[in-house]
Amino acid sequence: MSGKIKIMERKGKDLYERLYLIEVFKGMAVTFGHFLSNLLDNSKLYVRHYPEVKPEITARWRGRHRLTKYEDGTMKCVACFMCQTNCPAKCIMIEAGERVDGRTEKMPVRFDIDLLECIYCGYCVEACPMDAIRMDTGIFSVTGDERKSFVLKITDLLETPGAFTEEEYKKGGA
């Protein structure tokens, strides 16, 4: 390789194009024009009246988690750790124990999900071989005043109902 240095020419035809401030002011003029038109005639603005009118949620939407149960009330989770292993955010913590209802060998004695760390990707739902965890609750607004209220325990996950019927859930492709 030779020791020559190649000098690149600066793009821009004239001084007008090289001064980017003129383009910035043009953009600000467009933004200010939109602001004034919306201020003077706001009848065309789309407004969502959230607390009073809830948005429609499809079955494919990934909401807050829940654990499912069999018809007799026993939990479907067998503590296989597939959801915990597959979680990219590492927000699921499971401890396995011996199962007392005789369905399988083990069950979770601790199943916690930290919603502040969760990225709602749905990988835990896809990884579960027992269809024990779902994200079909329809709960899209998760609020709290301290960090520990965002950690869902096994009792919270079992008590959370699903927002969709089985047919809607299967049809949604979840």
C-alpha positions as CSV (number, residue, x, y, z in Angstrom):
1,M,0.0,0.0,0.0
2,S,1.3,3.4,-0.9
3,G,1.9,6.1,1.6
4,K,-0.3,8.6,-0.3
5,I,-3.2,10.2,1.6
6,K,-6.3,10.7,-0.4
7,I,-8.3,13.9,0.4
8,M,-12.0,13.5,0.2
9,E,-14.0,16.5,-1.1
10,R,-16.8,17.8,1.1
11,K,-20.3,17.2,-0.4
12,G,-22.5,20.2,-1.0
13,K,-22.6,22.4,-4.0
14,D,-22.5,25.8,-2.5
15,L,-22.4,27.7,0.8
16,Y,-26.2,27.6,1.0
17,E,-26.3,23.8,1.3
18,R,-23.3,23.7,3.6
19,L,-25.0,25.9,6.2
20,Y,-27.4,23.4,7.7
21,L,-29.0,26.0,10.0
22,I,-31.2,27.1,7.1
23,E,-32.6,23.6,6.7
24,V,-33.1,23.4,10.5
25,F,-35.2,26.7,10.4
26,K,-37.2,25.3,7.4
27,G,-38.1,22.2,9.5
28,M,-39.0,24.4,12.5
29,A,-41.3,26.4,10.2
30,V,-43.1,23.3,9.1
31,T,-43.5,22.1,12.7
32,F,-44.7,25.6,13.8
33,G,-47.2,25.6,10.9
34,H,-48.6,22.2,12.1
35,F,-48.8,23.5,15.6
36,L,-50.8,26.6,14.6
37,S,-53.2,24.6,12.4
38,N,-53.9,22.2,15.2
39,L,-54.3,25.0,17.7
40,L,-56.8,26.9,15.6
41,D,-58.8,23.9,14.5
42,N,-58.5,20.9,16.8
43,S,-61.6,19.0,15.5
44,K,-59.5,16.7,13.3
45,L,-57.2,15.6,16.2
46,Y,-57.5,12.0,17.3
47,V,-58.0,11.9,21.1
48,R,-58.1,8.7,23.1
49,H,-60.2,9.0,26.2
50,Y,-58.3,6.3,28.0
51,P,-59.6,6.0,31.6
52,E,-63.2,6.0,30.5
53,V,-62.9,4.2,27.2
54,K,-60.6,1.1,27.2
55,P,-58.9,0.2,24.0
56,E,-59.8,-3.0,22.2
57,I,-57.1,-5.7,22.7
58,T,-56.6,-8.6,20.3
59,A,-55.9,-12.1,21.5
60,R,-52.4,-12.0,20.0
61,W,-51.4,-9.0,22.2
62,R,-48.9,-9.9,25.0
63,G,-50.2,-8.6,28.3
64,R,-49.4,-9.5,31.8
65,H,-48.6,-13.1,32.6
66,R,-50.8,-15.7,34.3
67,L,-50.4,-19.4,35.2
68,T,-53.1,-21.8,33.9
69,K,-54.8,-24.6,35.8
70,Y,-56.5,-27.9,34.8
71,E,-60.2,-28.3,35.1
72,D,-59.9,-29.8,38.6
73,G,-58.0,-26.7,39.8
74,T,-54.4,-28.0,39.9
75,M,-51.8,-26.0,38.2
76,K,-50.4,-27.1,34.9
77,C,-46.8,-26.0,35.6
78,V,-44.4,-28.9,36.2
79,A,-41.4,-26.7,37.0
80,C,-39.4,-27.8,33.9
81,F,-37.6,-24.4,33.9
82,M,-38.1,-24.0,30.1
83,C,-39.6,-20.5,30.6
84,Q,-36.9,-19.4,32.9
85,T,-34.2,-20.8,30.6
86,N,-35.7,-19.2,27.5
87,C,-36.3,-15.7,29.0
88,P,-33.8,-13.2,27.5
89,A,-34.4,-10.7,30.4
90,K,-33.9,-13.4,33.1
91,C,-36.9,-12.1,35.0
92,I,-38.4,-15.5,35.9
93,M,-37.4,-17.2,39.1
94,I,-38.6,-20.8,39.7
95,E,-37.9,-23.2,42.6
96,A,-39.2,-26.7,42.2
97,G,-40.6,-28.9,44.9
98,E,-42.3,-32.3,45.1
99,R,-45.8,-32.4,43.7
100,V,-48.5,-33.3,46.2
101,D,-51.5,-33.9,43.9
102,G,-50.0,-36.9,42.1
103,R,-50.2,-35.5,38.5
104,T,-46.4,-35.3,37.9
105,E,-43.2,-35.6,39.9
106,K,-42.7,-31.9,40.7
107,M,-44.3,-28.5,40.8
108,P,-43.1,-25.0,41.5
109,V,-43.0,-23.9,45.1
110,R,-41.8,-20.5,44.0
111,F,-42.6,-18.8,40.6
112,D,-41.8,-15.1,40.5
113,I,-41.9,-12.8,37.5
114,D,-40.3,-9.3,37.8
115,L,-42.5,-7.1,35.5
116,L,-40.0,-4.3,35.6
117,E,-37.3,-6.5,34.0
118,C,-39.7,-8.3,31.7
119,I,-39.5,-7.2,28.0
120,Y,-42.9,-8.9,27.2
121,C,-41.4,-10.9,24.3
122,G,-43.5,-14.0,24.8
123,Y,-40.6,-16.4,24.7
124,C,-41.8,-17.9,28.0
125,V,-45.2,-18.8,26.5
126,E,-43.6,-20.3,23.4
127,A,-41.2,-22.4,25.4
128,C,-43.7,-23.9,27.8
129,P,-44.5,-27.5,26.8
130,M,-47.6,-27.7,29.2
131,D,-49.3,-24.4,28.1
132,A,-48.9,-23.4,31.7
133,I,-48.0,-19.8,31.3
134,R,-49.9,-17.3,29.1
135,M,-49.9,-13.6,28.4
136,D,-53.6,-13.3,27.6
137,T,-54.9,-11.4,30.6
138,G,-55.8,-8.2,28.8
139,I,-54.0,-6.3,31.5
140,F,-52.0,-3.6,29.7
141,S,-51.7,-1.0,32.5
142,V,-49.4,-2.3,35.2
143,T,-48.9,0.4,37.9
144,G,-47.5,0.4,41.4
145,D,-45.8,2.7,43.9
146,E,-42.9,0.5,45.0
147,R,-40.7,-2.1,43.3
148,K,-41.9,-5.1,45.2
149,S,-45.5,-4.6,43.9
150,F,-44.1,-5.4,40.4
151,V,-42.9,-8.8,41.3
152,L,-45.7,-11.3,40.7
153,K,-45.7,-14.3,43.0
154,I,-47.2,-17.7,42.2
155,T,-50.4,-16.9,44.0
156,D,-50.8,-13.7,41.9
157,L,-50.2,-15.6,38.7
158,L,-52.7,-18.3,39.5
159,E,-55.4,-15.9,40.6
160,T,-55.2,-13.8,37.4
161,P,-58.0,-14.7,35.0
162,G,-57.6,-14.8,31.2
163,A,-59.3,-12.2,29.2
164,F,-60.1,-14.4,26.2
165,T,-61.9,-17.7,25.7
166,E,-60.0,-20.8,24.5
167,E,-61.4,-20.3,21.0
168,E,-60.3,-16.6,20.8
169,Y,-56.9,-17.5,22.2
170,K,-56.3,-20.3,19.7
171,K,-57.7,-18.2,16.8
172,G,-55.4,-15.3,17.7
173,G,-52.4,-17.4,17.0
174,A,-50.9,-17.0,20.4
